[in-house]
Amino acid sequence: MSTTADELREEVRQRYAESARAVTEGSGGCGCGSGSCCADGESDAGTFGEALYDVEQRGELPEAAALASLGCGNPTAVVDLRAGETVLDLGSGGGIDVILSGKRVGPTGTAYGVDMTDEMLALAQQNARDAGVTNVHFLKGVIEQIPLPAASVDVVISNCVINLSTDKPAVLTEIARVLKPGGRIGVSDVVAEDRLSPGERATRGSYVGCIAGALSQSEYKAGLEAAGFEQISVDFTHQVADGMHGAIVKAVKAE
Ligand SMILES: C[S@@+](CC[C@H](N)C(=O)[O-])C[C@H]1O[C@@H](n2cnc3c(N)ncnc32)[C@H](O)[C@@H]1O
């Protein structure tokens, strides 16, 4: 029997709820060596998680927020954030990128995180309190239906989440809806080389481990173009499995 989209999303939610509980209890996310759920084992240290942030950035964070990092890149390092801007992080997890963004945009700006997992939202709120940032807000919701009004955001970031969505065209359309004209995307994600079929991607890792659901480079570009973006780039940064890479995805919403 094949897994439905709803069942797959529930599997993802349960996996990341378990990870948040493990971080809260101090035993590390999911029991993986790197502390990462977006990975399947010890060998993933250095390709997923807190190691992708530089020492200076980690110094800006409470230890628990850094330990809760489950991403495959560092979106705050790939997009310019300016004072006073509104930033939205899709799938904000333990809140690391929202906290760093809140510091970048300063007291006149705002950083939002959206996540569907209650345990992650609670962890992120605790981390934000510990970091002493007050211009950050964590919203419960799914990234296929973002709980923010149209044209309300300057920059959308995300770290290793879009690959987990069971409806990627809906996510890209929603990003276009909430961004202001000229708004920017700076996303880290797992992306496959075009030579790999969806079946071949699935042999390289699990869906909840951020591998099987990855788009290919061409699929990502075509999806962003269809959603109304321009200046699109999808650049590989580090290999996470044969033919699969951590990547930086950038685009601008047409004026
Ligand atoms: C791999 S973790 C990444 C967390 C965070 N971005 C980071 O870098 O540490 C994936 C996160 O995305 C959330 N998530 C996955 N699919 C989602 C969806 N469709 N809508 C909202 N949140 C989702 C999970 O609950 C989890 O917190």
The ligand as a Tripos MOL2 file, in Angstrom:
@<TRIPOS>MOLECULE
LIG
   27    29     1     0     0
SMALL
NO_CHARGES

@<TRIPOS>ATOM
      1 C1         14.9300   19.3550    9.1570 C.3       1 LIG1
      2 S1         14.0550   20.2940   10.3270 S.3       1 LIG1
      3 C2         14.7970   21.8960   10.0570 C.3       1 LIG1
      4 C3         14.5530   22.8390   11.1700 C.3       1 LIG1
      5 C4         15.2460   24.1940   11.0500 C.3       1 LIG1
      6 N1         14.9500   24.8420    9.8100 N.3       1 LIG1
      7 C5         16.7350   24.0660   11.2390 C.2       1 LIG1
      8 O1         17.5020   24.4140   10.3410 O.co2     1 LIG1
      9 O2         17.1530   23.6170   12.3090 O.co2     1 LIG1
     10 C6         12.4740   20.4260    9.5670 C.3       1 LIG1
     11 C7         11.4500   21.2850   10.3160 C.3       1 LIG1
     12 O3         10.3990   21.6050    9.4090 O.3       1 LIG1
     13 C8          9.1300   21.3420    9.9830 C.3       1 LIG1
     14 N2          8.2500   20.9780    8.8640 N.ar      1 LIG1
     15 C9          8.4080   19.9510    7.9950 C.ar      1 LIG1
     16 N3          7.4580   19.9670    7.0630 N.ar      1 LIG1
     17 C10         6.6650   21.0400    7.3400 C.ar      1 LIG1
     18 C11         5.4870   21.5900    6.7300 C.ar      1 LIG1
     19 N4          4.9580   21.0400    5.6540 N.pl3     1 LIG1
     20 N5          4.9400   22.7060    7.2740 N.ar      1 LIG1
     21 C12         5.4810   23.2670    8.3960 C.ar      1 LIG1
     22 N6          6.5860   22.7850    9.0220 N.ar      1 LIG1
     23 C13         7.1730   21.6910    8.4900 C.ar      1 LIG1
     24 C14         9.3920   20.2440   11.0000 C.3       1 LIG1
     25 O4          8.4420   20.2710   12.0310 O.3       1 LIG1
     26 C15        10.8050   20.5980   11.4950 C.3       1 LIG1
     27 O5         10.7530   21.4740   12.5870 O.3       1 LIG1
@<TRIPOS>BOND
     1     1     2 1
     2     2     3 1
     3     2    10 1
     4     3     4 1
     5     4     5 1
     6     5     6 1
     7     5     7 1
     8     7     8 2
     9     7     9 1
    10    10    11 1
    11    11    12 1
    12    11    26 1
    13    12    13 1
    14    13    14 1
    15    13    24 1
    16    14    15 ar
    17    14    23 ar
    18    15    16 ar
    19    16    17 ar
    20    17    18 ar
    21    17    23 ar
    22    18    19 1
    23    18    20 ar
    24    20    21 ar
    25    21    22 ar
    26    22    23 ar
    27    24    25 1
    28    24    26 1
    29    26    27 1
@<TRIPOS>SUBSTRUCTURE
     1 LIG1         1 GROUP 0 **** ****
